[in-house]
Amino acid sequence: MKTKPQLVLEDVRRIAAAAQAEALAHHWAVCIAIVDDGGHLLWLQRLDGAPPISAQIAPAKAQTAALGRRESKVYEDMINGGRTSFLSAPLVAALEGGVPIVVEGEVVGAVGVSGVKSGEDAQIARAGIAAL
């Protein structure tokens, strides 16, 4: 039977703290979501001033990245590139800002961020993951 790494609460806290630090360093009011490899929510944090809708979008971006095993931007690019049939795929959010967490070649979860420009959302997510 195959074994693989798995996120524990300390990992999630470390990722969240680094993502928050990145957001605060740039004065970005965002929502940060962290999910496990099945897309189940482990962490949700809405910074002061973040739009209420970001609390819905951030987990959706994370779920898309975790279940799809790639950045959510890949799906956004496919759809924007004309592959509109991908709109029928069971994606939660095909928007940039969801980044998978890869450990030892395995996707163990994902971080989704919402509240600023999509590229900035992804920057925050990557900063969180880098703390692992």
N, C-alpha and C positions, 0 to 999 in steps of 0.2 A: 504494500500500500504506500502511496506517495504521501510525503509530509511536506508542509510548506510553512513559511513564516506567517505570523498573524499579528495584527495590531493589538496592543494592550492599552489600558487606560493611560499609562505614563507616556506612551508613544503619542497618543491622541493629544494629550495636554501639551507635549513638547511642540507638536506641529501647530496647534492652535496658538500657542504663545508666540511662536516665530511669525506666523501669518499676521497676528494682531500687531506685532511690533513693526512689520513691514507696512501695514496699512496706516498705523499711527505716525510713522516716520514721514509719510507723504500727506498726512491730514486727510486720509480717505475714509469716509464713513461707509462701511460695508458690513455684510453678513457673511460669516464663515461657517461652512458646513463640512463635516468629515463623516464619511461612511465607510463601512467595511466592504469586503470584496463582493458581497451580495447586494450592495446598495442600501443597507440598513443604516439609519442615522445613529451615529455615535456621539456627535457634538454639533451644537448649533449655537452660534454666538452672534448677536446683532449689536454692533458698536453704536454708540450714541450718534444720532443723526442719520443713520442708515434708513433708506426708504422701507416702509413696511413690506412692500412686495418682494424685497430682497430676501426676506425670510422664507419665501416660497421658492424663489429662483435658485438660490445657492444650493439647497439640497438636491434640487432637480439636476443641476449641472454636475454635482458630485455623483449622483446615481448614474447618469449617462456615461461618465468617464469610467466608473467602476465596472458597470455591466458590459460596456463596449470595449473595455480594456485599452482605451486610447483617449486622447484629449477630446473633449466635447467639440472643440473647434474643427476637428476633422469632419464631423457631420455637418456643421454649419457651412464649411467650405464646399462640401459635396452638393448640398442643396443650392447654395448660391451659385455654384458652377453649372447649374442646369439639371442636376439629377433630382428633379422634384419628386420622383417616385419614392425617394427616401423619406418624404414626409409621412408615408404610410408605415414606416418602421416604428416599432414600439419604443421610441426614444422619449425620455422624460423632458429633456431640454437640449436642443441642438444649438447651443449658444456657447461661444468661447468663455472660458472661466472654470471649466471642470478639468482637473488634472489627476491622472491615476497615480497612486503610490506604488512604486515597483521596488520590491526587495528580493534580492537573489533571483531575479528574473521572473518573479511572480507578482501579479497585481494583488495587493493585500487590502486595497481600499482606494479612496479618492478624496480630494479636497475640491469643494466648489465654493466660489466666491461671487458675490453679486453686490453692486452698489455704485461702481464707477465704470469707466470705459472697459470694454471686454478684455483688452490687452493688459490693462492694469489689474483686473480681476485675476487673470492667469498669473501675472507677476506675483501677486500676493500668495496665491496657491502654491506656486513653485518655491517661494521663500519658506513657507511652512514645511513643505516636504523636505527641503534641503536641511532642515534642522534634525531630521532623522539620521 
